[in-house]
């Protein structure tokens, strides 16, 4: 004679987004399951998306093992563990017909995506009461790693300078083409150099997979041979005097004062020009600090006329700086800039509390004044031009 017990279990799918299994509560994800459950025995059925196990037909006061009750398939690669949580005594779940492979909080399944595991149940009706209850299937997920930041990969692919033979008063055009083989937009900074001195600069933004070309135009006013280039790729340009009457403006003298100074002090540089030609003409005087032209001035001269231009520059950092006019070294060729003089506050005997109250704000004011004086100056400011920025 068989005794029957009313035992029905509804399985609810729960996701726990943790790197390792835990008995902490999760959130029902009936709308986005990370595993699929399939009934595969007479004890399992599905209704409205819920898998129900009905062991009503089992004998009372007996232990019954059913090796295949339902199947579990992982459908998401982020799943790193699956386990079953039950508060019912006498109810044990195991995997792939192996009763030693208990599936619980301490022994989660770790199937790969697409892998199917058969789940069996061992029911001890001697300790399991007649009850309807819910058993939870927990799914743990490894948090998705953040995407690698997209990077740009901008490189210089070609440089062109033309013409390479010309007369004074004519212009050259220098071009540079950049390509971006990265996944993010990148910035290219092109610097036009003549005999190693930066005379112009332009920046251009290059989109991923795109290429951009930047062009410079420069008036050549002095005869001679010049190395013109961008990004270290140089071309020799030969500039000659035109036939017939022409202006011939030359730099005849330069001065520099002082040869050594301190941060915050001003350097004064002059350049004297003379037009030795037969007709009036113009010349652009270029003042260089370090390896860059930082200021320009236009000089217009009649035949036989002279003019002197004056440049001033205040240094904000210590160091040794080359000083040039039209690429020609001025004086010793460089200046040394030392740190600013320190302000020493002498020892003062304070006669009263009033004197003490005045002294502290005074000291603070001195410190603030020195700190404010250390402002940075962008040597490149005259030539920043943006393209597609």
Phi, psi and omega in degrees: 000131182261135173256138184253150178234139179274099180227112178231136183233127174259129181263125179247133181273129182230138178251134173240113185274072179231162181283338180220154184299148176205157182274006178297147183297154180238199181235133180297136181230050182299332184275339179223070182292146176258352172223156175245142181246133182231125176292133182222025177205172180289348181269354184238144176208157178243142180207114178064032178086358179253132176270122182245133176253127183238109181253029183296336184273357182286152179289148179279147178056051179209160175255122183238131178249127176240107189293327181233105179251314176210166180246146181235125180236129178280131183242003183227128183294343181280350181288127177240004178188144177223130176214163185245132181246124181222136176264003182276125175291143176083007180242116183231134178255143179218166190248142171051039175072004180260107185293347177275346180268070180293137179253104178211191184301321182279345183226073182285154171281149178229057181287153175281164180298134182089349181278140180249133179240132174274138183245126176253167182226136172250121184243122176254097184286357176286334181243348181270125181276165176287111187202153167255126183214170181245132176249136183257136170259118182264140177237123176258145181235142171281125180304137181295135178289143178296146179297143175299135179298139178288139183237152176268159177216076184269131179221153179277125184254328181204151177225137178227141177227127178205152351284166178261350175234120182202173180253159177302142183094350177260165185245152171252157175238123177248134181230150177222133180248131181242144177235144179247109179264011179268189183256353180235158178296143182226162183250129174249136178243114181258130180240121177274126180239140174238116185053040175086352182262128179288119183248346179200157181209145177212146177244148181217135179268132184243122179287162180300130179076007183249171174226147181224146179241132178249142183232141175240143172240130183226129177281126180262110187254350184239134178288152179143182178254132185229144173263113184245131181195173178224132176064030179083358179261105189251153176228139179278129180243129181252120181246126181240164177283144177285156174289147177091180182299138180201159173287149178220083184267121183236152175276116186258335184203146175225151175225158181214134180205132350275172180277340174223142183206178181246162178304133180095344178274163188251133174266137178243125179233137177235154174222130181254131183242147177225137177265105180265008180272189185258350180228163178293154180199175181233156180212140175261115177276129184243121180260123183246139174234126187071231179249025183224144172283125184249346179202146177229151175219144181269136179238124177246124185227139170279165178304132180079356183274151176238156177205147179242131176253150184236133177238145175232143179214131178255127183268138181251354180221151179287162178143183176246127187236132173288141180236126182223156167232122184055034179080359180262130181298139181255133178059230179288355178098344180203165175233152177253132181244117179264170179292157181295153178297138178284145176264117182256122177268116182291164179289129182233132177273112182278125185273341184207170176296331178294318178297320179296322181293330180279325186295319184295311176301326179297315179297319179296321180296321179296315180298317180295323179295318179294320181293321181293332183291341184271059175273148179268146177242130179277110181295340185268356189309322183297339187244007178292117172231143184251142175232120181056036181264000000 
